[in-house]
Amino acid sequence: GSVVVLVLEGVNAVAKNRGLMGATDPKKAEEGTIRAVHGASIEANVVHGSDAIETANFEIGYFFPEFK
């Protein structure tokens, strides 16, 4: 299906985004988070976010090679 890829920047951007997404397992995600509301399972997860700056840098390079 369709995908929307974003690069977020800011103080504690990784932690803040992961907080919005919720736990990887939608059944364990806090109420109101994206995964709790829209996730079906760990495998059928509605959203992905980097877990660290290093991972984000790799993933940004993958989706946006012009930023390498």
C-alpha positions as CSV (number, residue, x, y, z in Angstrom):
1,G,0.0,0.0,0.0
2,S,0.9,3.6,0.2
3,V,3.5,5.0,2.5
4,V,4.3,8.4,3.9
5,V,7.8,8.9,5.0
6,L,8.7,11.8,7.3
7,V,11.9,13.1,8.9
8,L,11.3,14.8,12.2
9,E,13.8,17.1,13.9
10,G,13.8,18.6,17.3
11,V,14.7,18.2,20.9
12,N,14.1,14.6,21.9
13,A,12.4,13.9,18.5
14,V,13.0,10.2,18.7
15,A,11.5,9.8,22.2
16,K,8.6,12.1,21.5
17,N,7.7,10.3,18.3
18,R,7.9,6.9,19.9
19,G,5.6,8.2,22.7
20,L,3.0,9.2,20.0
21,M,3.4,5.8,18.3
22,G,3.1,3.7,21.5
23,A,4.6,0.2,22.2
24,T,5.5,-2.0,19.3
25,D,2.8,-4.5,20.3
26,P,-0.5,-2.7,19.9
27,K,-2.0,-4.8,22.7
28,K,0.6,-3.2,25.1
29,A,0.4,0.3,23.6
30,E,-0.9,3.1,25.8
31,E,-4.5,4.1,25.1
32,G,-4.8,6.8,22.5
33,T,-1.4,6.1,20.8
34,I,-1.3,5.5,17.1
35,R,-0.5,1.8,17.5
36,A,-3.2,1.3,20.2
37,V,-5.8,2.8,17.9
38,H,-4.7,1.6,14.5
39,G,-2.3,-1.3,15.0
40,A,-3.4,-4.9,14.3
41,S,-0.4,-6.8,15.6
42,I,3.4,-6.6,16.0
43,E,3.7,-7.8,12.3
44,A,0.8,-5.6,11.0
45,N,2.0,-2.5,12.6
46,V,0.5,0.7,11.2
47,V,3.6,2.9,11.9
48,H,7.3,2.7,12.1
49,G,9.8,5.0,13.9
50,S,13.5,4.9,14.5
51,D,14.5,3.8,18.0
52,A,17.7,5.9,18.1
53,I,19.5,8.7,16.3
54,E,21.9,6.2,14.7
55,T,19.0,4.2,13.3
56,A,17.3,7.3,12.2
57,N,20.4,8.4,10.3
58,F,20.5,5.0,8.5
59,E,16.8,5.1,7.7
60,I,16.9,8.7,6.5
61,G,19.7,7.7,4.1
62,Y,17.7,4.8,2.8
63,F,14.6,6.8,2.0
64,F,16.3,10.1,1.2
65,P,19.7,9.2,-0.3
66,E,20.2,12.9,-1.3
67,F,20.6,13.7,2.5
68,K,23.6,11.3,2.9
